[in-house]
Amino acid sequence: MIEGYNDLNNFNISDFHKEFIEDLFKYFVDPTKQFYNVSWKDLEERANTTMGKVAAIAPDPEDFNLELKNVSYDPVLEKFSLGSRGFISSWDVQKDLNTPLIIRGVGSGSQRAYRHCWETGRTFYAIDTGYFGNGKFKYWHRITKNNLQHLGPMEDKPDNRLKQISWKYKKPKSGSDILICPPSEKVMKLFDQPDPETWTKNVIDELKKYTDRKIRIRLKLPREQRSTTNTIQADLDDNVYCLITYNSIAATEAILHGKPAIALGPNAAQVLCNSSLSEIENLNHPTRDEVEAFARHLSYCQFTVHEMKNGKAWRIIHEGS
């Protein structure tokens, strides 16, 4: 590296970008290529051939109000774009192209993009709240290729990332109540399901064919409440026998908290939980080894914004480490 520019290592950017910036400086100090042999044409070719792998599309204002956040673009999308050698854009610009997309949230614009990708086979990376480890603030974000959640198979991973999340196995505790967690209206619309109220009624009517257990309903609360004063873990500890949802990460939270679950839609927890209401009295109870393996697997499916920016998230998604 050129003397005087070693402080590039202090920046949270990918090795690719560090090398590119270093060579850019080499060009500036030696434009005639007498010593460093870096030309402007070389830089342009590298930019054109190795950047632009993916395009982020800005989320709808309903999901992320740029003006309210006082930013020009969603910083999470921007960081992952940088670390994946991609670029920021919008749906209107990208809709007729074939560049893989980075999509965040499930607002109407994001839903349009998801449907387009599923119908055309276009590659996309969905970013949403992490599976576990978050508190009041979203520190962890899950990133899923061509799905909204990781649907399996479960991969064998080391436990080093679990230490960052501070997750520990919780011994199962018996209970008798059924806890239903209806998904959001946005999610139900994306998967062509009934609205949450109708879906919940249908689930209760079906459950009554197979059990007479007490049924409780936990509606999705504002983030500050569900992450501090009214957590799902507290509800699960309150005499819960089983959690039922559609594709909410509540099923994953239940499994990781020692409770069985039924997931009626595409769900990361489906590798360990049941999928039919008729199985309510014959549930799968994962072993400690299975739950710990599940946690290790998911720890490699979610990332911090720093890992997005420096390329680690992209590397783990494609190389596994």
Residue pairs with C-beta under 8 A, 6 or more apart in sequence:
1 8
1 22
2 22
2 25
2 26
2 29
5 21
5 22
5 25
8 18
8 21
8 22
9 18
11 18
12 306
12 309
12 310
13 82
13 83
13 309
13 310
13 311
14 82
14 83
14 85
14 309
14 310
14 311
15 311
16 50
16 85
16 311
17 82
20 43
20 46
20 47
23 36
23 38
23 42
23 43
24 43
26 36
26 38
27 36
27 38
27 39
27 40
27 43
29 36
30 36
30 38
31 40
33 39
50 85
51 85
51 86
51 87
52 85
52 86
52 87
52 99
53 84
53 85
53 86
53 99
53 100
54 81
54 84
54 85
54 86
54 87
54 99
54 100
54 101
54 102
54 125
55 81
55 86
55 87
55 88
55 89
55 93
55 94
55 97
55 99
55 100
55 101
55 102
56 74
56 77
56 78
56 80
56 81
56 86
56 87
56 88
56 89
56 101
56 102
56 103
56 104
57 77
57 89
57 90
57 91
57 94
57 101
57 102
57 103
57 109
57 110
57 113
58 64
58 66
58 73
58 74
58 77
58 88
58 89
58 90
58 91
58 109
59 74
59 77
59 103
59 104
59 105
59 107
59 109
59 110
60 105
60 107
60 108
60 109
60 110
62 107
62 108
63 104
63 105
63 106
63 107
63 110
64 74
64 104
64 105
66 72
66 73
66 74
73 88
74 104
75 305
76 104
76 127
76 141
76 305
76 308
77 88
77 102
77 104
77 127
78 88
79 305
79 306
79 308
79 309
80 86
80 102
80 125
80 127
80 143
80 308
80 309
80 313
80 314
81 87
81 88
81 102
82 308
82 309
83 307
83 308
83 309
83 310
83 311
83 312
83 313
83 314
84 102
84 125
84 308
84 311
84 313
84 314
85 314
86 102
91 109
91 112
91 113
94 101
95 113
95 116
98 122
100 122
100 123
100 124
100 125
101 113
101 117
101 122
101 123
101 124
101 125
102 124
102 125
102 127
103 110
103 113
103 114
103 117
103 124
103 125
103 126
103 127
104 110
104 126
104 127
104 128
105 127
105 128
106 114
106 128
106 148
106 184
106 186
106 187
106 190
107 186
111 186
111 189
111 190
113 124
114 124
114 126
114 148
114 190
115 190
116 122
117 123
117 124
117 146
123 145
123 146
124 145
124 146
125 143
125 144
125 145
125 317
126 143
126 144
126 147
126 148
127 141
127 142
127 143
128 141
128 142
128 144
128 148
129 138
129 140
129 141
129 142
129 249
130 138
130 139
130 140
130 141
130 142
130 302
130 303
131 140
131 142
131 249
131 252
131 253
131 256
131 268
131 298
131 301
131 302
132 140
132 165
132 167
132 252
132 253
132 256
132 295
132 298
132 302
133 139
133 140
133 164
133 165
133 166
133 167
133 302
134 140
134 227
135 227
135 228
136 223
136 224
136 227
136 228
139 304
140 165
140 302
140 303
140 304
141 302
141 303
141 304
141 305
141 308
142 149
142 150
142 301
142 302
142 303
143 301
143 302
143 303
143 308
143 313
143 317
144 150
144 301
145 317
147 266
148 190
148 247
148 266
149 247
149 249
149 266
149 267
149 268
150 268
150 297
150 298
150 301
151 266
151 267
151 268
151 270
152 268
152 270
152 271
153 271
154 271
154 293
154 294
154 297
155 297
155 300
155 320
156 293
156 296
156 297
157 296
157 297
157 299
157 300
158 296
159 292
159 296
159 299
161 296
161 299
161 300
162 295
162 296
162 299
164 299
165 299
167 256
167 295
167 299
169 288
169 291
169 292
169 295
170 256
170 257
170 258
171 258
172 258
172 259
172 285
173 237
173 258
173 259
174 241
175 238
175 239
175 240
175 241
175 259
176 213
176 214
176 239
176 241
177 213
177 214
177 215
177 216
177 238
177 239
177 240
177 241
178 207
178 211
178 213
178 214
178 215
178 216
178 240
178 241
178 242
178 243
178 244
178 280
179 216
179 217
179 218
179 235
179 236
179 240
179 242
179 243
179 244
180 200
180 203
180 204
180 215
180 216
180 217
180 218
180 243
180 244
180 245
181 217
181 218
181 220
181 232
181 243
181 244
181 245
181 248
181 250
182 196
182 197
182 199
182 200
182 217
182 219
182 220
182 245
182 246
183 193
183 196
183 199
183 220
183 245
183 246
183 247
183 248
183 265
184 196
184 220
184 248
185 195
185 196
187 193
187 246
187 247
187 248
188 194
188 195
188 196
188 199
188 246
191 246
191 247
191 265
191 266
193 199
193 246
193 265
194 202
196 219
199 246
200 217
203 244
203 264
203 277
204 215
206 277
207 215
207 244
207 277
207 280
209 278
210 277
210 278
210 280
210 281
211 280
211 281
213 241
213 280
216 235
216 240
218 232
218 235
218 250
220 226
220 248
221 230
226 232
232 250
232 253
232 254
232 257
233 253
233 257
236 243
236 253
236 254
236 257
236 258
236 259
237 257
240 259
241 259
241 260
242 254
242 259
242 260
242 261
242 262
242 280
242 283
243 250
243 251
243 254
243 259
243 260
243 261
243 262
244 261
244 262
244 264
244 277
245 251
245 261
245 262
245 263
245 264
245 265
245 267
246 263
246 264
246 265
246 267
247 263
247 265
247 266
247 267
248 267
249 268
249 269
250 261
251 261
251 262
251 263
251 267
251 268
251 269
251 270
251 273
252 267
252 268
252 269
252 298
254 260
254 261
254 269
254 273
255 261
255 269
255 272
255 273
255 286
255 291
255 294
256 291
256 294
256 295
258 291
260 273
260 274
260 283
260 284
260 285
260 286
261 269
261 273
261 274
262 273
262 274
262 275
262 276
262 277
262 279
262 280
262 283
263 269
263 270
263 273
263 274
263 275
264 275
264 277
267 273
268 298
268 301
271 294
272 284
272 286
272 290
272 291
272 294
273 284
274 280
274 283
274 284
286 294
300 316
300 320
303 312
303 313
303 316
307 313
307 316
308 314
315 321
